[in-house]
Amino acid sequence: MKKIIITAFLISGCLLGMAQQLIIYATEHKAGIYKTFEEFKYNNPSVPFHYPVRKKTKKFPHKVIVTTCKIDIGREDGNKIGKVFGFCDGVDVFINTESPELSSWTVFTKIEYFGKYCYYREVGSAYSGGGFDGTGGKYLTEKIIKIQTGENQVISTFNLEDLFADDPEYLAEYRSDEKRYKKLQFYLQKYLEKHKDDLR
């Protein structure tokens, strides 16, 4: 009897561990809607996904292409689901860190890189008149979201220096590149690959 109880405990522990696997380690992203950051974090969407998606790509300077999308969902279904963090269509993962009420107008941004910090690009609208570099009044912000806490921030040449401070050799390489401001994603991703086992 004691052995049965211990075995059951171990099995339940393994199942719990599997259920709590971070999305950055997943070989497959589960299709569905993430109601919260926690659902996204553990690759565990709580709402089935069976809606058409309208994807849109926009080209920015330096050959940067950003993919955003909206879900074709009726008002009634959107109201029932309420606030959401993002969704996975079975292939790509899209988020909106503002956790808005879901509607057919809600804009989601594709996650470009998964790691200790997940990287994404957010498109905003300019209201001061005129466009930015031919992008039709849109501007681009590069952001990261920390997988452990959900904290998100805009990245720049300066705060990447803070992030790289624990690796002086890599920081020196970064500082030596006069065009680093054009390659923030490249340097961030390279750093995260180098330190992929450090989730602090």
N, C-alpha and C positions, 0 to 999 in steps of 0.2 A: 504493500500500500504506500509506504514511504517513497519507494522508487518511482511509483506512478505519479505521485504528487510532484516530485523533483523533476521528472521528465516533462510533465505538463507545464511546469513553471519555466523550464528552459525553452520549450517550444514557443510559449507565449512571449517570452522575452525576445526570441529571435524574430518573431512576426512583428512585434512592436518596433524592433530595430529596423526591419525592412521597411515598415510603413513610414518611419521617420527619416528615411534617407534623404539627404539634401538633393535638390534638383540639379545641382552642379555635378553630381556623380551619376545621374540617371543616364542610361543608354537610350532611353526612349521617354519623350515627354508625353504625359497622358493628356488626351484631348478633354477639354472641359473649361468651365469658367471658374476662376479663382475669386471667391468672395473677399478674401483677405490676403495680406502679405504672407501669413503663415501657410496658407494653402499653396501659394506659389513656392514658398521656400522648400516645402516638402513634396513638391510634385503631386499634390493631392487635391485637384479641383473637385468642388462639391456639387457643381451643377453640370449636367450633361450638355455637350455642345453639338447642336445640329442645325446651325443657322448659316446662311450664305454670308460671305465676307466680301466687302469691297476694299480691295487693297489699292494703295496709291503710292507711286514712287516719285520723288522730287530730286532733281539734280542741283547740287550746290557747288560753289567754287572748290577747287582742288580735287575735282572728280569724285566728290562725295555724293553718294546716292542714299537717300533715306526712305525707308518703307514705313508707312503708317496705314491704318485701316479702321473701318467702321463695321459694325455688325448689323446686318439687316434683321432687325428684331422689332416686332410690334410693340405698341405702347403697353398693352396689357401684360405681355410677358416681361417686358423691361421693368414695369412697376412691381411685378411679383418677385423678381430677382433682387431688385434694389441696388444697393451700393456694391461695386465690384472693384477688384484690384487689377484684373487682367484676364487673359484666356489663352488657351492653346488650341490651335485648329488641327492638331495631330502631327504637325510638322514644325511650325514656328510658334514662338511664345511672344505675346504682346502684352504690354502693361500700360497702366495709367496710374501713376503713384498718388494722384489726388483722390483716388477711390470715389469716382463720381457715381451718380445714379445712372444705371445702364439705360441707354436709348440708342436709336439708330444714328444719333449725332455724336455719340461719344467717340473720341479719337484715341486710338491705342498706338503705341510705338513698339517696334520690334526690338527684342533683346538681341544684341549683336555678339555678345560674348558672355559666357558663364564662368564664374570663378569666385574667389573670395569677394571680389567686387564684380558685379554684373554691369556690363557697359551697354548703354543705349544712347541714341541721339533723339532729341526732342525738337519738334518744329513749332515755332511760335509765330504769331502774326504781328506785323509792324503797323502801328496806328498813326505814326507821325508823318505819313505821306511818303510816297515813293517806295521802291523796292531796294533790296540789298543785293548788289551784284547780279541783277537780272533774275532774282528769284521770286519776283512778283509780290513783294511786301512780306516775305517770310524770312525768318532768321533761324539759325541752327544753334542748338546748345548741346554740348557733349556732357553726359551725366554718368554717374555710377551709383549703384545701390549696393550697400553692404549686405551680404547674404545672411549674416548672423543676426543683424538687428533691424534691417529694413531702412536704415538711415540712407538718404540719398543726397547727393551734392553735385554741383557743377564742377567739372574739372578744368583746370587751367595749367599753364606752365608753372605757376607758383605752387599750387597745392599738390601737384605731382612731385615736386621737390620734397615736400613734407612726407609724402607717402614713400618715396625712395630713400629717405634719410637713413633707414636701417641697413642699407646696402651701399656703402660709400663708393665702391668700384662702379656700380651701375649708375649711381647718381652722377659721377664724374663723366661717364660716357654720355649720359643724357645732357648734361650742361655743355658738353663740347660741340653739340650739334646746333648750329646757328638757326637751323630751320625746324627746330623741335616743335614750335608752336603749330606747325602744319601736320605733325605726326603724333598727336597726343594718344590716339588709340593704339598706334603701333608700340609706343614705349610702355604704355600701361599694360597691354596684353603680354608683351615680352617679359615684363617684370612679374606679372601674375603667374605666367608659365614657370618661371624660375623659382617662384616661392609658392607653388600650388599646394603644398602640404601644410602651409601655415595659414590657419583660418582665424588667427587672432585679430 
